[in-house]
């Protein structure tokens, strides 16, 4: 469809007239003269600009005083600039009003009040502050950034926290800033009050409000332990080991996955002819380890690495627990009862247990001495008695015990203590 030529011309002419009007409306900011406060010392002249905080299409040449201070001398320097000289030795406060107009036709005018404080010295004006930080994350706040001292002699080293916070700590720094650290796992609102002084020892106080936003905490495995920590007797059986003691501070559901098992002896290194692996359960929530040791040294040590993950951002912890097969039974070491193999459902972990170690997120691996516990029920297992091999159904040759006794390094399969 084609428009007639005259219609197009009329539309273009209308656009030419409408565009400047629209621009004028967009630039027509309402006039607003804002009150001013200035400070000067006794017997000290002061100059100031009353238009500095005013808004609108100001006409600086129109600024003029419409009332005068009760004492002292006020002079207009033009374009909103004024100069005031207080009376000799006068301290106190004086005021005057001024008017300013905009550049529109007809002009619109507004008035404001100027307050002048005169004193030998002035106390600082501490202004309230606000800050935000994430859970478990410190934040350093420049509390003096919006504070004001008419004498321009604030003392940053004088900043002191005099109240609060309730849910964290606030520590002052040499430069006058304050570092706020929320309490562990806390999120929400908190506040504290500080004081600041000037070099004349005049002080003021203000309050700092802090908003602590929540973040997800990964499961805590600092108290994790294995369902069976010591395997005895070394009967070559595969034993299921679950991870207990993992918690989540936010009660989020989480999964436990065995990610690796290391052992201080060669896999299948006992020379018994059994070539099946000694570890298993990788990728599941239950580790499988064999109750055997080579017979030399202090015994076998399994290090089980697992991941506790709640499925949320920053929601995974990688931790370790230890399971041992000692070389000797010892006088105070008894076989663990069957009850130690109790099946624990995911999410039921929450008790503490000594004797193992675990890496919490961001910490280094540290070894904690393992403890063994005696059972009330004693069992008369002879250290040198032969035992049934559950894998092949054969008993150890008694002659092997003598060989082990002589060598001090037998394979230990089915035997008790090897000397």
C-alpha positions as CSV (number, residue, x, y, z in Angstrom):
1,X,0.0,0.0,0.0
2,X,1.4,3.4,-1.0
3,X,0.7,6.6,1.0
4,X,-0.2,9.8,-0.9
5,X,2.7,12.2,-1.2
6,X,1.0,15.0,0.7
7,X,0.2,12.7,3.6
8,X,3.8,11.7,3.9
9,X,4.9,15.4,3.8
10,X,2.4,16.2,6.6
11,X,3.7,13.3,8.7
12,X,7.3,14.5,8.3
13,X,6.4,18.1,9.2
14,X,4.7,16.8,12.3
15,X,7.7,14.8,13.3
16,X,9.9,17.8,13.0
17,X,7.7,19.8,15.4
18,X,7.1,17.0,17.8
19,X,10.7,15.9,18.3
20,X,12.0,19.1,19.9
21,X,9.0,19.2,22.2
22,X,9.7,15.6,23.3
23,X,13.4,16.5,23.9
24,X,12.4,19.6,26.0
25,X,10.0,17.5,28.1
26,X,12.7,14.8,28.7
27,X,15.2,17.6,29.8
28,X,12.7,19.5,31.9
29,X,13.9,18.4,35.4
30,X,11.8,19.9,38.2
31,X,13.6,22.7,40.2
32,X,14.6,21.7,43.7
33,X,16.6,24.0,46.0
34,X,18.0,21.9,48.9
35,X,18.9,23.2,52.4
36,X,22.6,23.5,53.2
37,X,24.7,23.2,56.3
38,X,28.2,24.8,56.6
39,X,30.7,25.0,59.4
40,X,33.4,27.5,60.3
41,X,35.6,28.2,63.2
42,X,35.5,31.2,65.5
43,X,36.7,34.4,63.7
44,X,37.1,32.5,60.4
45,X,35.7,33.5,57.1
46,X,34.0,30.7,55.0
47,X,33.1,30.5,51.3
48,X,30.5,28.1,50.0
49,X,28.3,27.2,47.0
50,X,24.6,27.0,47.8
51,X,23.7,25.5,44.3
52,X,26.0,22.4,44.7
53,X,23.2,20.2,45.9
54,X,20.3,21.8,44.0
55,X,18.7,20.1,40.9
56,X,16.8,21.2,37.9
57,X,17.4,23.6,35.0
58,X,19.1,26.1,37.3
59,X,19.9,29.6,36.4
60,X,23.0,30.4,38.6
61,X,22.7,34.1,37.9
62,X,19.3,34.1,39.6
63,X,20.6,32.9,43.0
64,X,20.2,35.6,45.6
65,X,19.8,35.9,49.4
66,X,16.3,36.8,50.5
67,X,17.1,36.9,54.2
68,X,20.3,37.5,56.1
69,X,22.1,36.1,59.2
70,X,21.4,37.8,62.6
71,X,25.1,38.6,63.0
72,X,28.2,38.7,60.8
73,X,28.6,39.7,57.2
74,X,27.2,37.8,54.2
75,X,28.3,38.7,50.7
76,X,27.0,37.2,47.4
77,X,29.8,36.5,45.0
78,X,27.4,35.6,42.1
79,X,26.3,32.3,40.6
80,X,25.3,30.8,43.9
81,X,28.7,31.6,45.6
82,X,28.5,33.2,49.1
83,X,31.0,34.4,51.6
84,X,30.3,34.7,55.3
85,X,32.4,36.3,58.1
86,X,31.1,35.6,61.6
87,X,31.1,38.2,64.4
88,X,34.2,38.5,66.5
89,X,34.5,35.7,69.0
90,X,31.0,34.5,68.2
91,X,30.1,30.8,68.6
92,X,26.7,29.4,67.8
93,X,24.5,29.1,64.7
94,X,23.1,31.6,62.2
95,X,20.8,31.1,59.1
96,X,19.8,32.8,55.9
97,X,17.5,32.0,53.0
98,X,18.2,32.2,49.3
99,X,16.2,31.8,46.1
100,X,17.1,30.3,42.7
101,X,15.1,30.1,39.5
102,X,15.2,27.8,36.5
103,X,15.8,28.8,32.8
104,X,12.3,28.1,31.6
105,X,9.9,30.7,30.4
106,X,8.1,31.7,32.5
107,X,10.7,31.0,35.2
108,X,10.0,28.8,38.2
109,X,11.8,29.6,41.5
110,X,12.4,27.8,44.7
111,X,14.0,28.7,48.1
112,X,16.2,26.9,50.6
113,X,17.7,27.6,54.1
114,X,21.4,27.8,54.8
115,X,22.6,27.0,58.4
116,X,26.0,28.2,59.5
117,X,27.7,26.7,62.6
118,X,30.5,28.6,64.3
119,X,32.6,27.0,67.0
120,X,36.1,26.7,68.3
121,X,36.1,23.0,67.3
122,X,33.5,20.5,66.0
123,X,32.7,16.9,66.9
124,X,32.7,14.4,64.0
125,X,29.5,13.2,62.5
126,X,29.4,9.4,62.3
127,X,26.9,8.1,59.8
128,X,25.2,4.6,59.8
129,X,26.5,2.0,57.3
130,X,25.4,-1.2,55.7
131,X,27.2,-4.2,54.3
132,X,26.6,-7.6,52.9
133,X,28.6,-10.9,52.9
134,X,28.1,-14.6,52.3
135,X,27.8,-17.2,55.0
136,X,31.2,-18.0,56.6
137,X,32.9,-15.2,54.7
138,X,34.5,-12.1,56.4
139,X,33.9,-8.7,55.0
140,X,35.9,-5.5,55.6
141,X,33.8,-2.3,55.9
142,X,35.0,1.2,55.4
143,X,32.9,2.7,58.2
144,X,34.6,6.2,57.8
145,X,33.8,6.6,54.1
146,X,30.5,8.5,54.8
147,X,31.5,10.0,58.1
148,X,32.2,13.8,58.3
149,X,34.3,16.0,60.5
150,X,33.9,19.8,60.0
151,X,37.5,20.3,61.2
152,X,38.7,17.6,58.8
153,X,40.7,15.8,61.5
154,X,39.1,12.4,62.0
155,X,41.4,10.0,63.7
156,X,41.1,6.5,62.0
157,X,43.0,4.8,64.8
158,X,40.2,5.9,67.2
159,X,37.6,3.6,65.6
160,X,36.3,1.2,68.3
161,X,33.5,-1.4,68.3
162,X,31.4,-0.5,71.3
163,X,28.4,-2.8,70.9
164,X,27.7,-6.1,69.2
165,X,27.6,-8.0,66.9
166,X,25.3,-10.7,68.1
167,X,26.1,-13.4,65.5
168,X,29.7,-12.9,64.7
169,X,32.7,-10.8,65.5
170,X,33.9,-7.3,64.5
171,X,37.5,-6.3,64.7
172,X,38.9,-2.8,64.0
173,X,41.9,-2.3,61.7
174,X,44.7,0.3,61.8
175,X,43.2,2.2,58.8
176,X,39.9,2.7,60.5
177,X,38.1,-0.1,58.7
178,X,36.2,-2.9,60.5
179,X,36.3,-6.6,59.6
180,X,33.1,-8.4,60.4
181,X,33.2,-12.3,60.5
182,X,29.8,-14.1,60.8
183,X,29.5,-17.0,63.2
184,X,30.1,-20.4,61.6
185,X,27.1,-21.4,59.4
186,X,25.1,-18.3,60.5
187,X,23.1,-16.3,57.9
188,X,20.6,-13.5,58.4
189,X,20.9,-9.9,59.8
190,X,23.4,-8.7,62.3
191,X,24.7,-5.3,63.4
192,X,27.3,-3.6,65.6
193,X,28.0,-0.1,66.9
194,X,31.2,1.8,66.6
195,X,32.7,5.0,67.9
196,X,35.1,7.4,66.1
197,X,36.8,10.5,67.4
198,X,38.8,13.4,66.0
199,X,42.1,14.7,67.0
200,X,40.4,17.0,69.5
201,X,39.0,13.9,71.3
202,X,35.5,14.7,70.2
203,X,33.6,11.6,69.3
204,X,30.4,10.2,67.7
205,X,28.8,6.8,67.2
206,X,27.0,5.0,64.3
207,X,25.5,1.6,63.6
208,X,26.6,-0.9,60.9
209,X,24.0,-3.3,59.6
210,X,25.3,-6.5,57.9
211,X,23.2,-8.9,55.8
212,X,24.7,-12.4,55.8
213,X,23.4,-14.4,52.8
214,X,23.2,-18.3,53.1
215,X,25.4,-20.7,51.2
216,X,25.3,-24.5,51.1
217,X,27.6,-26.4,53.4
218,X,28.9,-29.8,52.3
219,X,28.4,-32.8,54.5
220,X,30.7,-32.9,57.5
221,X,32.8,-36.0,57.7
222,X,35.2,-34.9,60.5
223,X,33.7,-37.5,62.8
224,X,33.4,-40.3,60.2
225,X,34.4,-43.8,61.1
226,X,34.1,-47.3,59.6
227,X,31.5,-49.7,60.8
228,X,34.4,-52.2,61.4
229,X,37.8,-50.7,62.1
230,X,39.8,-53.8,63.0
231,X,39.4,-57.1,61.1
232,X,40.2,-60.1,63.3
233,X,40.8,-63.0,62.8
234,X,42.6,-62.8,59.4
235,X,40.4,-65.5,57.9
236,X,40.7,-64.3,54.3
237,X,37.0,-63.4,54.2
238,X,35.7,-60.3,52.3
239,X,34.1,-58.0,54.9
240,X,31.6,-55.2,54.2
241,X,32.5,-51.8,55.7
242,X,30.1,-48.9,55.8
243,X,30.9,-45.3,56.6
244,X,29.3,-43.9,59.7
245,X,29.3,-40.5,61.5
246,X,28.8,-38.2,58.5
247,X,26.4,-35.3,59.2
248,X,25.0,-32.3,57.3
249,X,24.6,-29.1,59.3
250,X,21.6,-28.1,57.2
251,X,20.0,-31.6,57.4
252,X,20.2,-31.9,53.6
253,X,20.0,-35.5,52.4
254,X,23.3,-36.8,51.0
255,X,24.9,-39.8,49.4
256,X,28.1,-41.7,50.3
257,X,30.2,-43.2,47.5
258,X,33.4,-45.2,47.9
259,X,35.9,-43.6,45.5
260,X,39.0,-45.5,46.3
261,X,40.7,-48.0,48.6
262,X,44.5,-48.2,49.1
263,X,46.4,-50.8,51.0
264,X,49.9,-50.9,52.3
265,X,50.5,-54.5,51.0
266,X,50.5,-55.9,47.5
267,X,47.0,-57.1,46.4
268,X,46.9,-60.9,46.5
269,X,50.4,-60.7,47.9
270,X,50.1,-63.4,50.6
271,X,51.1,-66.3,48.4
272,X,48.1,-68.5,49.1
273,X,47.2,-69.0,45.5
274,X,44.0,-67.0,45.7
275,X,44.1,-64.5,42.8
276,X,40.8,-62.7,43.6
277,X,41.1,-59.1,44.6
278,X,41.4,-57.9,48.2
279,X,39.2,-54.8,47.8
280,X,35.9,-53.9,46.2
281,X,32.8,-51.7,46.4
282,X,34.2,-48.8,44.4
283,X,31.3,-46.6,43.2
284,X,28.9,-48.0,45.9
285,X,28.2,-46.9,49.5
286,X,29.9,-50.0,51.0
287,X,33.6,-50.9,50.8
288,X,34.7,-54.6,50.6
289,X,38.1,-55.5,52.1
290,X,39.7,-58.8,52.8
291,X,40.6,-59.9,56.4
292,X,44.1,-61.0,55.7
293,X,47.7,-59.7,56.0
294,X,51.0,-60.8,54.7
295,X,52.2,-61.7,58.2
296,X,55.2,-59.3,58.4
297,X,55.5,-55.9,59.9
298,X,52.6,-54.4,61.8
299,X,49.9,-55.8,59.6
300,X,47.7,-54.5,56.8
301,X,46.2,-51.0,56.6
302,X,43.3,-50.2,54.3
303,X,42.7,-46.5,53.6
304,X,39.1,-46.1,52.3
305,X,38.4,-42.8,50.5
306,X,34.7,-41.8,50.0
307,X,32.7,-38.8,48.8
308,X,29.8,-37.4,50.8
309,X,27.6,-35.3,48.4
310,X,24.3,-33.5,49.1
311,X,23.9,-32.7,45.4
312,X,23.9,-28.9,45.9
313,X,26.5,-26.3,44.9
314,X,29.7,-26.8,46.9
315,X,28.0,-29.9,48.3
316,X,30.8,-32.6,48.2
317,X,33.4,-33.6,50.8
318,X,36.1,-36.1,50.1
319,X,37.2,-38.0,53.3
320,X,39.1,-41.1,54.5
321,X,38.8,-43.7,57.2
322,X,41.1,-46.5,58.2
323,X,40.5,-50.3,58.6
324,X,43.4,-52.5,59.8
325,X,44.3,-56.2,59.9
326,X,46.8,-56.3,62.8
327,X,49.8,-58.6,62.7
328,X,49.2,-59.9,66.2
329,X,45.9,-60.5,68.0
330,X,47.3,-58.9,71.2
331,X,46.2,-59.5,74.7
332,X,43.4,-57.0,74.6
333,X,42.1,-57.5,71.0
334,X,39.1,-59.7,70.6
335,X,37.1,-60.5,67.4
336,X,34.3,-57.9,66.8
337,X,30.8,-59.3,67.3
338,X,28.5,-59.8,64.4
339,X,26.5,-56.8,65.5
340,X,29.2,-54.5,64.0
341,X,28.0,-55.4,60.5
342,X,24.6,-53.7,61.1
343,X,23.2,-52.2,57.9
344,X,22.8,-48.4,58.2
345,X,20.4,-46.6,55.9
346,X,21.5,-43.4,54.1
347,X,20.8,-40.3,56.1
348,X,21.0,-42.1,59.5
349,X,24.6,-41.1,60.1
350,X,25.1,-38.9,63.1
351,X,27.2,-40.5,66.0
352,X,30.8,-39.8,67.0
353,X,33.5,-42.5,67.2
354,X,37.2,-42.2,68.1
355,X,40.1,-43.9,66.6
356,X,40.0,-43.0,62.9
357,X,40.8,-39.9,60.9
358,X,39.0,-38.1,58.2
359,X,39.8,-35.1,56.0
360,X,37.3,-32.3,56.4
361,X,37.0,-30.0,53.3
362,X,40.0,-27.8,52.9
363,X,42.1,-29.6,55.6
364,X,45.2,-31.7,55.3
365,X,45.3,-35.4,56.0
366,X,46.3,-36.2,59.5
367,X,46.7,-39.5,61.2
368,X,45.0,-40.3,64.5
369,X,46.1,-43.2,66.6
370,X,43.7,-46.0,66.2
371,X,42.1,-47.5,69.3
372,X,40.9,-51.0,69.8
373,X,38.3,-51.9,72.2
374,X,37.9,-55.1,74.3
375,X,34.6,-57.0,74.3
376,X,33.0,-58.1,77.5
377,X,32.6,-61.6,76.1
378,X,36.0,-63.3,76.0
379,X,36.8,-66.0,73.5
380,X,39.4,-68.7,74.0
381,X,41.1,-68.4,70.6
382,X,44.6,-69.8,70.7
383,X,47.1,-67.6,68.9
384,X,48.7,-70.5,67.2
385,X,45.6,-72.6,66.5
386,X,44.8,-73.5,63.0
387,X,41.6,-72.1,61.5
388,X,39.3,-73.1,58.7
389,X,39.9,-71.3,55.4
390,X,36.5,-70.2,54.3
391,X,37.5,-69.7,50.7
392,X,39.1,-73.1,49.9
393,X,37.9,-75.3,52.9
394,X,41.5,-76.3,53.7
395,X,43.3,-76.2,57.0
396,X,46.8,-74.8,57.3
397,X,49.5,-77.4,57.5
398,X,50.9,-77.5,61.1
399,X,54.3,-77.7,59.6
400,X,53.8,-74.2,58.1
401,X,53.5,-72.8,61.5
402,X,56.9,-74.0,62.5
403,X,58.3,-72.5,59.3
404,X,56.6,-69.2,60.0
405,X,57.9,-69.3,63.5
406,X,61.4,-69.7,62.3
407,X,61.2,-67.2,59.5
408,X,59.1,-64.6,61.3
409,X,57.5,-63.7,58.0
410,X,54.8,-66.4,57.2
411,X,51.8,-65.6,55.0
412,X,49.5,-65.6,58.1
413,X,46.5,-67.1,56.4
414,X,44.5,-69.0,58.9
415,X,47.3,-68.7,61.5
416,X,47.2,-66.7,64.7
417,X,50.1,-64.6,65.9
418,X,53.3,-65.2,63.8
419,X,56.5,-64.8,65.7
